[in-house]
Every structure is written in structure tokens, then in C-alpha cells.
Amino acid sequence: MDTLHSQFRSALENFLNYMLIERNFSQNTRESYNNDLKRYLMFMQESAREMRGITASHIERFISELYETGLEASSMARNISAIRSFHKFLVIERALDTNPAENLHLPKLARYLPAVLSVEETMRLLEAPLGNTAQSKYGSRDKALLELLYATGVRVSELVNIQQQSLYLEAGFVRIFGKGSKERLVPVGDSAVQWVNQYRTGLRLSLVKGDSDDYLFLNSRGKKLSRMAIYSMVEHYAQLAGIEKKISPHTFRHTFATHLLEGGADLRAVQEMLGHSSIVTTQIYTHIDRSFIKEVHKTFHPRG
């Protein structure tokens, strides 16, 4: 979905005209707000469906995704300012009754970093799709999807766009197209390879319809699985696995990076796998427990 529906597009155009005429915004500021809000509304179009359906929870989820992309603090502040101004305008114009962004502020980064799962929690979550309580005919698809999320640390937006032609499973790699269409090859472990192959040669064949694309993960209609479906899936299986932390697909990315670093992986290698253009962004994922760092120092330092 690359275009805005009419209600979203109309609201955006009215707001931008208001900012230009009534608030005397410069053309550059208007263009920045336009780009920021287009991205925001594309997200809301998929998650909230309609303008009146947008809640504070939807906005928080969007902000969490923005943080994950590694935006600079100034860009984050501008995005949040644009969202707040946009919803305030809609209330003034009586297009909305309440303002879901009223209490939106630029928060500390740590608030939106997804929780890290322990190895034990990760294993429980990965097993949930095939557990007795799951009882889902899509269990093999969901199992393959979760395994691939943890094995690669890809963004959910990258995961939904993986096509079969991007899989090099015999060699243990998957080709990912990230931000700015940057391409990278990410290693895939044996467990994920096994489950992805099982899904591809089994359930996926029954999901394919005549007009299905080559996307790896399909829904019941043979279409590309949406980001929001994956958000719901992760939350569902986390509940089945008895995980009380508030998690999302990004939790797998954060857990992937943290487990690699705790295992002694080089930060530059993790940067490459995550697709970060700057290592500064990768350092966000180095929130390793102090006791673990102490143990590493004790084990490997000559005077430890």
C-alpha cells in the first residue's frame, strides 16, 4: 500500500495549507511536515484503518518504530511536533472529538526500547506456535516466522517483504532490502532454515492463490502478511508462552543483537547484520547486564 486513502490525504492537505497560510510556515518546514506525516498516516492507515480509530496506543507504537530506525533526536522531535500539531488541528476543525496525541511528549529513548528476552524466554516464545494451547492451522508459518525474526534480527517491515527469490537457505543466507533499498545478506541459522523450508514445502503451498505474489509469508487469502498481523501474532504467542513483558516484533531485533553481543560478537559485525549505517545506532543495542560485563572482564582480562 503506497498511497493514502482519501480521508487521510484530505486531512493532511488541509493541515499543510493551514500551516502555510495561517501559521506562516516556510516551504521547507511544510515539506518536512508533509514527509513526516505521510509516513505517520501510512502507518495509521494500516493499523487504525480510519482517522477516528487512531488511539494513543497506535501513536506510541509508531513512535517506537521511529526510534528503531535510528532517527536523530532532532528528527524525532520534529516528527512528534508534527503529529501533535496535526491532531490538534483536527480537533479544532471538529474532524476529531478528542486528541489522541494530547499527552505525546519527546520521551527518553529507554522508554521505547523493546524489552530484551532471556534465552529461556526466547525458547518458550519460539515453541509457542506448536504448543497444545496454540491450536492454530497456521502454526508452521508462525513458527517459521518467529524463528526467522530471532535468527536474523530483521525489521518487521523487512520481514514482510522477504520474497522466495531472496532466500539462499542452502548457503544459510537471506537477502534483505532495508532502508533506502540498501541490500544486505544476513546469515540464517540451521533451526530457522529447517522451519522455513518446512513451511515453504507444506502450509505455504496451500495458501498460494492464483494472484499470489512471491512473498514468503502469506495470509489466509494468499496475500502478503501485514505488519499489524505480525504485531498481533507476537503478542498472542507471548501471552501463550507466559511472557509478561510488553513485547513486539522489535523485541526479537533487540534480543538478537543483545544475545550476539553477550556471546562475544563484534559490534561491527552486528551493525552489518542489523543494517545500520552508523555504529552509533548499533550501540543502542548494547544494554548488556552489568553482571555479565563483570563476568566477561573476570574471565578474559589477564588481571581479572
N, C-alpha and C positions, 0 to 999 in steps of 0.2 A: 504494500500500500504506500504509494509515493505521493498522493495528493490529498489535500484537506477536503473534507466534506463541506458542503455549502454553509452550514451553521457555524462551523469553526472558522472558515475562511472569511465569512462576512463579519464575524465578531472581531477578528484580527484586523481587517481592513478599517473598520470603524474606529478601533482603538488607535491605530497608527495615524489616521487622519486627525484624530483628536489631539494626539501628542504633537503633531507637526503644526497644527493651526492654533489650538488653544494653549498649549504649553510651550510653544516656540522651540521645539527640539530641533537640533541640527539634523541635516540629512544623514550624516554619519551615525548619529545616535539612533535615528529612526531605523537605519539599515541593520544596526546591531540588534535592536529590539525585535525587528522583523525576523532575523535569523534565529535568535534565541527562542522566540515564541512559536515559530514554526516547528522547531524541534519539540518543544513542550506540547504543542497541540497534536502533533503526530502521535506522540506517546499517549496522550489522553484519548485520542480518537480510538486507539486500540484497547485501552484499559477501561475508561469510563464510558465510552460509547457516545455520550452526549454531554453538552456543556453543564447541564443541571445535575449530571451524575458525578461530577468531579468532587472528591472529598479531600480532606486534609491528608488522609492516608495515601491517596493517589499521588498527591503532590510530594509527600515525603519519600515515596518510592522513586519518583522521578529524580528528586534531588540526590538520592542515594546512587542512582545510575550516573548522574553527572559527576559525582565525586569519583566514581570508579574509573571514569575516562581520564582522570588526572588533570582536569582543568585548573588553571592558576586561580589563586584566591580572588583576584580582581574580576576574572570572568565569572566565577561563581557568584560574586556579589552582584554583578550586573544581571545575571540570569534571575536571581531571586528578586531583585528590584523590579525587573520586567514583569515577573509573574504576579507580584503583589499589586503593582500599578494596574495591570490588565484586569484582575478580578475586582479591584476597587472601582474601576471604570464601569464594569458590567453591572455592579450593584447600583451605582449612580444612575445608569441608563435603564435600570429595572429589568435588565436581561437575566439577572440572578437575584434571588431573595436574600441570600446570605453569602458571605465571603469566605470560602474555604482556605484562603491564603492569609487571613487576617492575622494569625499568630505566627506567620512564617518569618523567621529571622535567619541571619547567616550564622549557622551553628559551628561548634567546634568539630573538626574533622572526625575525631574519635567517635562522636555520636553516630555517625553514619557508616563507619567501617563495619562490615558484617562480622558477626561472631566467628571465632575460629573453632572448628570442631576438633575434638581429640581424635586420635586414631581409632579408639574404641567406638566413639560416637559415629565416626565416618563409616566404619564397617557395618554398624547397625542400620544406618540410613541406606547404605548400598544394598543391603539384604531385604529391605522392607518391601520392594515391589513383588518379590516372590514369596513373601511370608503368607501364612494361613489367613491372616486378617485382611490382607490386601484384596484378594479375590477379584482381581481385575484381568480381563481378557487382553489388556494391553501391557501386562506385566513384563514381557520380554522386551518390548520397546522402551518402557520406562526404566528397566534395569540397564539396558544398553546406554540410554541417555545419561543416567546418573553416573555410570562408570566412566563415560567419556568426559563428562564435566570434571570429575575428580582427576582423571588421568592427564588431562590437557590444560586445565585452568582457563579455558576459553571464556570469553564474554558470552552471555546468553544471546546477544544479537549476532555473534559469530556462529554460535551453535546452530541456531535455526536456519542459517544459510549454508550449512555444510551440504554439499551435493555428493552423490556417489562417486562421481568422477574425481573428487578431491581426496578420496581415500586411497592410501597406499599401505594397506594393512599388512601385507606380506613383508614389507620393509619396516613396518612399525611406525608409520608417519601419517599425519593428516595435514592437508594444505588448508590454511586458514587465510581468509581475506579480512583484514582488520580495518581500523580507522584509516580513512583516506585511500582505501583499496590497497593498502600495503599488504603484501603477501609474505607469509612465513610458513615454514614447515615445523610442526610440533610433534614430538615423539608421543607414541601411544603404547602403553604397557600391555603385556600379554592378556591380563584379565579383561581389559576393555576391548581388545581385539576379538577375543573369544565371544563376548556378549554381543558386540556389534555384528559380527558375522552370523551369529545365531538369529538375531533379529532380521537381518537382511535376507537370509535364506528361508525364513519362516514367516512370521507375522507380517512383515512389510509387504510380501507378495500378495497377501490378501487385502491389504489396504490400498494398493495401487488401483486407480481408476483410469479410464481411457484418457482423461485430460490431466493426469498427474504429472507433475514435474519431476526432476531428478533429485529433489531434496531428500536427504536421508531420513529425517524424522517426519512422519505423516500423521495426520489426524484421521478420524473415522471416515471423513469424506474424501480422503486421498489427497488432501491439501497440506501445504507446509504447516507444521505445528507452530503456533504463535508463541511469542514471548510470554504473554499472560498465562497461557496454558501451562507453560513450564514453571512459572512462579507458583501457580496453584498446585501443580504436581509436587514440587519440592516441599511446600508447606504441608500437603497431605501426608506424604511419606515421613516427614519429620515427626508429625503427630503420631503416626503408627509406630514409629521407632522409639517413641517416648522421649524425644528430644525437646526440652522445654525452652531452649534458646530461640529467639526470634531469628530465623534464617531465611535466606533467599538463594537463588542460583549463584549470586555473587559470593555467598559463603563458601562455595566449592572453590572459587578462584582464590579467595583469601587463604583457605585451608591448604590448597595445592601449593601455593607459594611458601606458606609458613612451614609445612611439613618438609618441603625440599630444603629450605634454609636450616631447619633444625637437624636435617640429615647431613648437613655439611656442604650443600650445593653452593657453587659460586654465584654471587649476586648478579654478575653479568650474564651468566647462563640463564638464570631465572628471568632476567629482564628480556632476553631474547624470546624465551618461551611465552611470556606474557604479552609480547608485542608492544612494550613501552618504548617510546622514542627517547626518553630520558631516564637515566638510572635513579634520578631523584624521585620519580613516581614509584619505582620499584621499592624504594626504601620505605614506603608506606607499609609494605608487607613484612617488615622486619620486627614486628612487635612480638619478639620471642620472650618467653618467660625468663625472668632474671635467674631463676634457679637453674634453668637449662644452660644459660650462658656461663654461669659459675661452674657447672659441671664440665662444660667443654674446656674452659680455661684450666681447670684442675687436671683434666685428662691429658691435654696436649701441650701445655706450656711446660718448658723444662724446669721452671721453679714453681710449678703449680702445687 
